[in-house]
């Protein structure tokens, strides 16, 4: 590829980012046929894959050759071009190819999709294999060592961001009681947009500041939010309200990336903070989320710098996933989780644990009284809008190709798998209810949970697919990681393979059915939130399923007739 062609590809990529992630926009062609009829081209050569396992021989070390060749075969790199000290991601390793490589290397080493994406190099892989050879350990022991290492990393980050909290010095300010002044982050995202929609209709709110990072395509914030509102069937005319101000910056920057005078204006006036912005990527390690953790600490500092008599109420949207390692059959109470082992898993969940503990430390030593809301899986709202890159849509779309949906009733756990997903149009007003809560930790899950199998049966019937045990479904998914299929039968769940694998076995080898839907009590949340006490709220059912499937059909994510696949 010439330098001119490379620059053209980069330009095309930047333009595609305006619309969304690349993988959603790869044309649904048989690229082998394209090459046969049109000849080879660097534009699409990397998409051409033979209709066979690309690295099937890796299951036999004698046939597979060296580690170097396995990696080169999968990534399409010449052996002489693979530098041992350059991260594999530099050569095009992504979540999909990492899933394939993880499966292919099983005869050499046990390594997860997430670990491969964490700046793994050929040299580091060779060192791991050599270490395992010199000091052999069982897979269980290896997983336990991995958990201990992760816990140390989590605790180190906690120490780093819990020192030297500023003291709050409050005083009376003229005009300070003119209504709520709310700073909310992440308002172009699923939850943030729904919260903003509700806040714009909420009484006694004198000013709303919506803080978001700069858009990749440099769209003005108003246009960005209009698009977000219209996609969800919200009334975009409210975005022109006089009491709404859009800000461009991030909380991990000095002064949030804002002019100093504007930052100090916020410090003097903000009464409430809703922090809903957080990077979502289940394949990235904890270290990738450090800036987000820094942002939580800086929001705490911001609140403590307030000259108001009482520091602003800070509500942090955490994840119910921090409970994933608990084994109790009883629903977990709304209390702090001090043991990091309970939250070990995806870096995303580990980062939420660190952020929670940072805020608990702030509450223990300062006047700030943060509210931590552990949110369960959010589902589509009034028009079924549910981002297709999330794990549930990815699982359902992949099930069409795999020919079956996963059932959780095969678990050895005698208690039925509880599903506590909550529609975003219920979660958003509940968040607002919780802003002034005196309770430190609340669980925002559906007040009327159902069994996994009950909801999956609705989906299976609508899509004409059978239900099979989750372990069988996962095994089928893992096997498909060896195939690079671009002929229309996409399997987006492969990009989250490590996430789905972790739902079967925790790193210490114990079974965990809590990973996808941890059992969580929401009794305190119900007491705090009139929304959750509303008797009109019904359990998820067929009507919800129909809205989700209809939305995914409208955006072209699902075929119109799943049975035709």
Helices and strands as residue ranges (DSSP letters): H 3-17, G 22-24, H 31-38, G 45-47, G 56-59, H 61-64, H 67-75, G 79-81, G 88-91, H 95-104, H 113-117, H 122-134, H 139-160, E 180-185, H 190-199, E 205-212, H 221-231, G 236-240, E 244-248, G 254-257, H 260-269, E 272-275, G 286-289, H 290-304, E 313-319, G 320-323, G 340-343, H 347-365, E 371-375, E 378-379, H 391-402, E 404-407, E 418-419, E 422-423, H 424-433, E 441-444, E 450-451, H 452-463, E 466-469, H 470-480, G 492-496, H 497-502, H 523-528, H 530-533, H 542-554, G 562-564
